[in-house]
Amino acid sequence: MKRREIIKSNEISELYTFPLGGYPQKVLIEGKHRHLPVIITLHGGPGTPIPFSVGCRGLFPAFTDKFIMVYWDQLGCGINDHQLGDSFSITSFVEMTADLIREVKRIFPENRIILFSTSWGSILSAKVIAQEPVDAVVSCGQIVRNVFFNDIVYNALEQSKLPREKLARIREVNTGSITAKDMMLVSGSVRKYTHGNVNPNGRKAPMGSMIWGLLTSPDYKFRDFKAIMVNGCQGNLTLWKEILALDLTDTLRNVNIPYTMLQGDTDIVATTEYVQEIAEKSGNPHLQCRIVKDCGHEPSADMMDAVFHALEEQAKE
């Protein structure tokens, strides 16, 4: 079915503007029928609205046939590009997320509401549910603690072909005063020398068709497409300093709604070992971890299949 026909067949396919955290932000809501469960997507980054973004109208009929999808480019990227100064914090984005949930509840007061979060977005999903409850969470690449700077990452880089002098520099980084150069060094090293970001053995997600779909989006201008990667989040280190100091162990251990964490088996960015440990030791029946084989931090085709099935499960609860 062609994209235009998919959009036309959806009972709801509308671009809203909501005041989130005091900023007017555009949010796309799309689904086959108004009675379907609602999935609010919280993307990674900060500032990387992929795979689900406001530019995705008509791109994911497998999802919009089963759910009402809420696509939000978080402030600082995509269609909501905005320069983020040092006043922005994790709390700022949790408050925006809570505002979004309230707006969605207002439009769909009877529908089941589920959060789907990725990486950075998983910080928001873990924190916001105490403030604005939903029915369930499915996260992909759940952040727990010690992002990038931990023994698991150091050991993986030690066993790789990373030059020893670069590894020494990474080990010496002070996360409290980290620089953009430090962040590029460690993230680039994990991406290039390990399977922590992308596992080459996994089935590839269809990035080419996704990019073309965003370029031809009825809602995006070219500047919005460009702001998927080059945007107002890039100069902000305040958020990253908070992320690097974060520990969500107790927050996750005490969740009181179904919370499914999907992890790639080689993910060392949102370290899978930490996620497995907290799920196994928490004694919390709401919290579970599922491992996807041959997958790093960035979702593979198999991870997207696992996401779809987990969302289906929660929608039927």
Residue pairs with C-beta under 8 A, 6 or more apart in sequence:
1 9
1 61
3 57
3 58
3 59
3 213
3 216
4 58
6 58
6 61
6 64
7 13
7 30
7 57
7 58
7 218
9 32
10 30
10 31
10 32
10 58
10 64
11 31
11 32
11 33
11 34
12 29
12 30
12 31
12 33
12 34
12 68
13 28
13 29
13 30
13 31
13 57
13 58
14 28
14 29
14 30
15 26
15 27
15 28
15 54
15 57
15 219
16 26
16 27
16 28
16 29
16 103
17 24
17 25
17 26
17 27
18 24
18 25
18 27
18 99
18 100
18 103
19 25
19 99
20 72
20 75
20 96
20 97
20 99
20 100
20 103
21 75
21 92
21 93
21 95
21 96
21 99
23 75
23 80
23 82
23 96
25 72
25 73
25 75
25 80
25 96
26 54
26 73
26 79
26 80
26 219
27 54
27 70
27 71
27 72
27 100
27 103
28 54
28 56
28 57
28 69
28 70
28 71
28 219
29 68
29 69
29 70
29 71
29 104
29 107
30 56
30 57
30 58
30 64
30 68
30 69
30 71
31 38
31 64
31 67
31 68
31 69
32 64
32 65
32 66
34 68
34 108
35 110
35 111
36 66
36 67
36 68
36 111
36 315
37 66
37 67
37 68
37 111
37 112
37 113
37 114
37 314
37 315
38 67
38 68
38 70
38 104
38 108
38 111
38 112
38 113
38 114
39 63
39 67
39 68
39 69
39 70
39 114
39 115
39 116
39 311
40 70
40 72
40 100
40 101
40 104
40 113
40 114
40 115
40 116
40 134
41 52
41 69
41 70
41 71
41 72
41 116
41 117
41 118
41 121
42 72
42 74
42 97
42 115
42 116
42 117
42 118
42 121
42 122
42 124
42 125
43 49
43 50
43 52
43 53
43 72
43 73
43 74
43 118
43 120
43 121
44 50
44 118
44 119
44 120
44 121
44 141
45 74
45 77
45 119
45 120
45 121
45 233
46 74
46 76
46 77
46 84
46 93
46 120
46 233
46 236
46 239
46 240
47 74
47 76
47 77
47 231
47 232
47 233
47 234
48 77
48 120
48 228
48 229
49 71
49 72
49 73
49 74
49 77
49 78
49 228
50 210
50 228
51 205
51 210
51 299
51 304
52 60
52 69
52 71
52 116
53 71
53 73
53 78
53 79
53 214
53 228
54 71
54 72
54 73
54 78
54 79
54 80
54 219
54 220
54 224
55 78
55 79
55 213
55 214
55 217
55 219
55 220
55 224
55 225
55 228
56 69
56 71
56 213
56 214
56 217
57 217
57 218
57 219
58 218
59 210
59 213
60 69
62 308
63 69
63 308
63 311
66 311
66 312
66 315
67 114
67 311
67 315
68 108
68 111
70 100
70 104
72 80
72 100
73 79
73 80
73 81
73 224
73 227
74 80
74 93
74 96
75 82
75 84
75 88
75 93
75 96
76 82
76 83
76 84
76 88
76 231
76 232
76 233
76 236
77 227
77 228
77 231
77 232
77 233
78 220
78 224
78 227
78 228
78 231
79 219
79 220
79 224
79 227
81 223
81 224
81 227
81 231
81 232
82 232
83 232
83 235
84 232
84 233
84 235
84 236
84 239
85 236
86 236
86 238
88 236
88 238
88 239
89 238
89 239
89 242
90 123
90 124
90 127
90 239
90 242
90 243
90 246
93 124
94 124
94 127
94 128
94 131
97 124
97 125
97 128
97 132
98 128
98 131
98 132
101 113
101 128
101 132
101 134
102 132
104 113
105 113
112 135
112 136
112 314
112 315
112 317
113 134
113 135
114 134
114 135
114 136
114 137
114 138
114 311
114 314
114 315
115 125
115 128
115 129
115 134
115 136
115 137
115 138
115 139
116 137
116 138
116 139
116 140
116 307
116 311
117 124
117 125
117 137
117 138
117 139
117 140
117 142
118 139
118 140
118 141
118 299
119 140
119 141
119 143
119 269
119 270
119 297
120 143
120 243
121 139
122 139
122 140
122 141
122 142
122 143
122 261
122 270
123 143
123 243
123 246
123 248
125 137
125 139
126 137
126 139
126 142
126 143
126 248
126 251
126 252
126 255
126 259
127 248
127 251
129 137
129 255
129 257
130 251
133 257
134 257
135 257
135 258
135 314
135 317
136 257
136 258
136 259
136 260
136 314
136 317
137 255
137 257
137 258
137 259
137 260
138 260
138 262
138 307
138 310
138 311
138 314
139 259
139 260
139 261
139 262
140 262
140 263
140 299
140 303
140 307
141 262
141 263
141 264
141 267
141 269
141 270
141 297
141 299
142 252
142 261
142 263
142 270
142 275
143 243
143 246
143 248
143 270
144 247
144 248
144 249
144 252
144 270
144 271
144 274
144 275
144 278
145 246
145 247
145 248
145 249
145 274
146 244
146 247
146 271
146 274
147 243
147 244
147 246
147 269
147 270
147 271
148 186
148 187
148 190
148 244
148 269
149 170
149 173
149 175
149 186
149 244
150 271
152 268
152 271
152 273
153 186
153 190
153 196
153 268
153 271
154 167
154 170
154 171
156 190
156 194
156 196
156 268
157 167
157 170
157 189
157 190
157 193
157 194
158 167
160 193
160 194
161 193
162 189
162 192
162 193
166 185
166 189
167 189
169 185
170 182
170 185
170 186
170 189
173 182
173 185
173 186
175 241
175 244
175 245
176 241
176 245
178 237
178 240
178 241
178 244
179 237
180 235
180 237
183 237
183 240
187 269
190 196
190 197
190 268
190 269
191 197
191 198
194 266
194 268
195 201
195 266
195 296
196 266
196 267
196 268
196 269
196 296
196 297
197 269
197 296
197 297
197 298
198 296
198 297
198 298
199 264
199 265
199 266
199 294
199 295
199 296
199 300
201 294
202 264
202 293
202 294
202 295
202 296
202 300
202 301
202 302
202 303
203 294
203 300
203 301
203 302
204 300
204 301
205 298
205 299
205 300
205 301
205 303
205 304
206 301
214 220
214 225
214 228
215 222
215 225
217 224
217 225
233 239
249 278
252 259
252 278
252 282
252 287
253 278
253 282
253 284
253 287
254 284
255 284
255 286
255 287
256 286
257 286
258 286
258 314
258 317
259 286
259 287
259 288
260 288
260 290
260 310
260 313
260 314
261 275
261 279
261 287
261 288
261 289
261 290
262 289
262 290
262 292
262 303
262 306
262 307
262 310
263 270
263 272
263 275
263 276
263 289
263 290
263 291
263 292
264 272
264 291
264 292
264 294
264 295
264 296
264 297
264 299
264 300
264 303
265 272
265 291
265 292
265 293
265 294
265 295
266 272
266 294
266 295
266 296
267 295
267 296
267 297
268 296
268 297
269 296
269 297
270 297
272 291
275 289
276 289
276 291
278 287
278 289
279 287
279 288
279 289
280 289
290 306
290 310
292 300
292 302
292 303
292 306
293 302
294 300
294 302
295 302
295 303
299 307
